[in-house]
Amino acid sequence: MLKSELIITLTDKFPALQKGDAESCVTTILDAIAEQVSKDGRVEIRGFGTFQLNIRPARTARNPKTGVQVAVPAKPSPHFRAGKELKERVDVA
């Protein structure tokens, strides 16, 4: 589902909600999640899942073309873990 499809779904489900208001709500929620995760925080939505920041450790890799070893620094990576209810709904389908 795309962000625009989510906005359309909200406006269809709640006719009193204007498209601009629904877009503002969706954008605000997604921005709040992204901001909290980027601050090394954790966002938990009960029944859906958790968003958090994982740090990939530094490692040594090889350049596939030359074979020269290259140091790759540690790097943050966003991670989503599905909650129990979401897993159960997906397993049924």
C-alpha positions in Angstrom: 0.0 0.0 0.0 1.3 3.4 -0.9 1.0 6.5 1.2 -1.6 7.9 -1.2 -3.6 4.7 -1.0 -3.6 5.0 2.8 -4.9 8.5 2.5 -7.7 7.5 0.2 -8.6 4.6 2.5 -8.9 7.0 5.4 -11.1 9.4 3.5 -13.3 6.6 2.3 -13.7 5.2 5.8 -14.3 8.6 7.4 -16.3 10.8 5.0 -16.1 13.8 7.3 -12.3 13.8 6.9 -11.0 16.0 4.1 -8.3 14.6 1.9 -5.8 17.4 2.9 -6.5 16.6 6.6 -6.0 12.9 6.1 -2.7 13.6 4.2 -1.6 15.8 7.1 -2.4 13.2 9.7 -0.5 10.4 7.8 2.5 12.6 7.2 2.6 13.7 10.8 2.5 10.1 12.1 5.2 8.9 9.7 7.4 11.9 10.5 7.0 11.3 14.2 8.0 7.7 13.8 11.0 8.5 11.6 12.2 11.3 14.0 12.0 9.1 17.1 13.8 6.2 15.4 16.5 8.6 14.1 17.1 9.8 17.6 18.1 6.2 18.6 14.6 5.7 20.0 12.1 3.0 19.8 8.5 3.3 18.7 6.0 0.5 19.7 2.6 0.3 18.3 0.8 -2.4 20.2 -0.6 -5.2 18.0 1.3 -3.9 15.0 5.0 -3.9 15.8 8.1 -1.9 16.9 10.4 0.4 15.0 14.0 0.8 16.3 17.5 1.6 15.2 20.0 -1.2 14.9 23.7 -0.5 14.6 25.5 -2.7 12.1 29.0 -3.3 13.4 32.2 -2.3 11.5 33.6 -5.0 9.3 36.2 -5.7 6.6 34.9 -6.3 3.1 36.5 -6.9 -0.3 36.2 -4.9 -3.4 34.8 -7.5 -5.8 36.6 -6.0 -8.8 40.1 -5.6 -7.3 40.0 -8.0 -4.3 41.4 -5.3 -2.1 40.2 -5.3 1.5 38.1 -2.3 2.5 37.2 -1.2 6.0 33.4 -0.6 6.3 32.5 1.6 9.3 29.6 0.9 11.7 26.3 2.1 10.4 22.8 2.7 11.8 20.0 0.8 10.2 16.2 1.1 10.8 14.5 -2.1 11.8 10.9 -3.2 12.1 9.7 -6.2 14.1 6.2 -7.3 13.6 4.0 -7.7 16.7 2.2 -10.9 17.8 -1.2 -9.8 16.4 0.2 -8.8 13.0 2.1 -12.1 12.7 -1.1 -14.0 13.5 -3.1 -12.1 10.9 -0.5 -12.7 8.3 -0.3 -16.4 9.1 -4.0 -16.8 8.6 -3.9 -15.4 5.1 
